[in-house]
């Protein structure tokens, strides 16, 4: 009964910023950590960041640490603020719920993804 919907992707120049949103619904939404993953064409899905249910715990992949910030509001929405974007960040970004950790197999629910393209 958990549904996730990402938004906020788009086309930006090298060094630009985007803010992604993950809106959740369903009775069990927010009961576990929420993660962000990304996948470029022909590559495996990789971990970006996760945040605990209360927001007390945040963890980032080394490739984005210092540039990206994960957060959540008082409603059922998780955000990913992406600054100083690089062409290497180009990918479809997905949010995930119902799990915990840095591996895709640890999560039970996934959004459809939002495309982020960084031009050089």
Protein Blocks (a to p, Z undefined) as FASTA:
>chain_A
ZZcddehiacddehiacddddddedjkgokaccddddddehiacddfbdcdfkopaccdd
fklgojaccdddfblcdcdddehiafklgccddddehiacjbfklpfbdcebjaddddZZ
